[in-house]
Amino acid sequence: MNKLSRIIVVVLLLVTIFFTGSYIYLTHKVDTLKNEKYLDTSGDMRDELQSLIKEKSEAILLVTLGLSANQNIKNAIKKKNYKNIGFNDLIVTLQRYSSLQNIWFQLITPEGKSFYRSWNDKKGDDVSSVRQDIKQIIQDPKVISTISTGKDDMTFKAMVPIFDNGKFIGIIETMAKFYSITQKMKNHGNELLIVVDKSYKKQLSEAYSQTFVDDYYIANPLENEKLLHIVQKSAIEKYLKITTYMIDTENSLLLTTLQLADMNGNPMGYFIIAKDLKRIDLSEIEQAKNGVLEVALLILLLIIILFYYIYSVNYKRLIQEQNEILESSVQEKTEELELQTNVLTFIAHHDHLTGLANKVLLLDRIEETIKHAKTTGEQFSVFFLDLDKFKEVNDTYGHEIGDELLLQIKNRLKKCIKSDDTLARLGGDEFAILHKNATKISTINLIDNILIHMKKPFHVKNIEIFTSFSIGVALYPQDSAKANQLLRNAETAMYKAKDDGKNTYQFYDKKMTEMALQKIQLDADIRKALKHEEFVAYFQPKIDARDEKIVGLETLIRWMHPQKGMMTPDEFIPFCEETGLVLEIDKYMLIQSMKQIMKWQKEGLEFGKVSVNVSTKKIESSNYIEELTYIIDSLQFDTSVLELEILEGQIMKNPQKSIEILNKLRDLGISISIDDFGTGYSSLSYLKKLPVTKLKIDRSFVIDLPASKDDVAIVRTIINLAENLKLEIIAEGVEKKEQLDFLVNEGCYNIQGYYFSKPLPADECKEFIIAHSKGK
């Protein structure tokens, strides 16, 4: 065996070892990534279920707390007459407007006897003799919220003691099943089987579903017959002991289990959660796999090149030993090979006709730009350009003229772009541009520049040719954070431009196409308005309906536009929130309001507290408290007359942070009001911790009062909740006398709305204050 043969054997052995090692590594890598994905997915499934359970427990508790303060219920207990309680209407309302589809109520006397059940007519029995929790709440009247298993099923329970003038007069209990949670999990692609521990079998003497598997009670067999059939085929306990996840390859399912303990810490319930494996996104794993394969192929290519190099060197030495005359010829062949490699590399990344970057090189540069943008926060845009009617040029004048036209177009496009932009030809009559470090204005300017340059005719061999581009644009990061997807989105936008008549452009987001220039102009107008103080403060009075005395004001912004006249907040505030200009507007309006308040105070006017709205972006800004403190000190402003209105949904985005910020505002002497209360979802556990003094009932619940039974029930609940939490209450949007009469009758006396006054400019508001300072 000669030296070259031995080299071939060694190389083949290395290739075999390399492929074996690559296969083992790839298999291990894919298994590891799948395990991580399944762990994350199973964790998300359990987290979602725990969140739904907590949400429903708090919702049931919130309803029960509201009902505990209801005067009708208190009267019914005292008179022992439940016929006019109205639980059936409440149940229908909850079924229509909430996830509480299956809910029951029970009233219990202080002696522990059932006074009323919404699900049957049985009453008078002593429930405290069979239920420890009833006996406990009688001995120590406190709120109890739990999940427990009774005779017929495992249910949510909330028990709240009822007091009348400080006297304990009974208990209201609300119960609900898990049906809504099962449906919500199913809506998110998760199947749910609810299992009660076998230790409860004797207790479940009147089991609702009558379905048991190995002495374990199945609470929802009809909602998930497939999952029930799976656990029936094998030992159910293997599913109850899943701590992370289990893969059922036969049924193509990912399974995990959430265990629920009773009050003593013993197992009570199990929630077996299943997700179809097809619904789990493994695209990232496939991409990682492809990446490893690409690296493996690249290494193989390097081995082949190395082998070829070694082979060439040894072959050269062999030839030199035989004939030194051929040495110079071998050197020339080697140089030719290197030149050909360079040529092939260039061809692989460039268009053969124009010499521009091709699609491969363009995508590579987009990837590099994405990596750079992630660290710098810069934006960029991707253009997809398609020549209009290029086929007619080729058909009429031939491909030689068409090719020359493409070369001239390339030259014009290069004049339009920056030096660090990339111009590419994707093939045929399609071009692309990577516009780096782009802004909305620079992107639109580049589009206009291209369209202007394309208006001039092209002269190809004494032939005058007119052509144009249809242009599609995708933006990073708004439209995608992946190179391929950005280019596809730009192509999609280009086809929209074709459909719109060609010789035009479209952004991937059509709204940006329509609004890009308008937003630029609006941005400039708002900055000019701030500079020239075009924004003015209007004030809407707040009235105590009992004596029509003014008790406060709310500051509302208006824009006196020099061309468009008065503009309401709906016409510009959403844009300001999007661009961050709302931070400047909030500061501007706060200062204007403070100055007007101080002016009225010097004139001896009395008008209560003045509330000013604060945006989400403003209260989340890092220097908000520092800036507010500086304004107060510089104006020497009395904060006791200032109230800040904050949206309910804004507070609940980050309750812990909200509590911290609101406490600092309270320390400055500023009152806090929750605006639009009832339109969001406030967790009761956080609401009672917030340093707020007032709830404002949203106008959407007031407009149909008292005709709407749903709105009546909601408003009563909010008023009762405010009373229990010892908070002030005010209703906004009151325009009619019947609305006013209902609210006053229910105990909400502070009113804001057109019934008493629309928002007024400062001078008119002053007259209103004087007229209503002492009431009627």
Secondary structure, DSSP 8 states (H G I E B T S, - for coil): --HHHHHHHHHHHHHHHHHHHHHHHHHHHHHHHHHHHHHHHHHHHHHHHHHHHHHHHHHHHHHHHHHHT-HHHHHHHHHT--TTS-HHHHHHHHHHHSS--SEEEEEE-TTSBEEEESS-S----BGGGT-HHHHHHHHS---EEEEEE-SS-EEEEEEEEEEETTEEEEEEEEEE-SHHHHHHHHHTTEEEEEEE-GGGTTT-TT-SS--EETTEEES-TTT-HHHHHHHHHS-THHHHT-SS-EEETTTTEEEEEEEEE-TTS-EEEEEEEEEEGGGS--HHHHHHHHHHHHHHHHHHHHHHHHHHHHHHHHHHHHHHHH-GGGHHHHHHHHHHHHHHHHHHHHHHHB-TTT--B-HHHHHHHHHHHHHHHHHH---EEEEEEEETTHHHHHHHH-HHHHHHHHHHHHHHHHHHS-TTSEEEEEETTEEEEEE-S--HHHHHHHHHHHHHHHHS-EEETTEEE---EEEEEEEETTT-SSHHHHHHHHHHHHHHHHHTTSSSEEESSHHHHHHHHHHHHHHHHHHHHHHTT-EEEEEEEEEETTTTEEEEEEEEEEEEETTTEEE-GGGTHHHHHHHTTHHHHHHHHHHHHHHHHHHHHHTT----EEEEE--HHHHHSTTHHHHHHHHHHHHT--GGGEEEEEEHHHHHHSHHHHHHHHHHHHHTT-EEEEEEETSS---HHHHTTS---EEEE-HHHHTTTTT-HHHHHHHHHHHHHHHHTT-EEEEE---SHHHHHHHHHHT--EEESTTT---B-HHHHHHHHHHHSS--
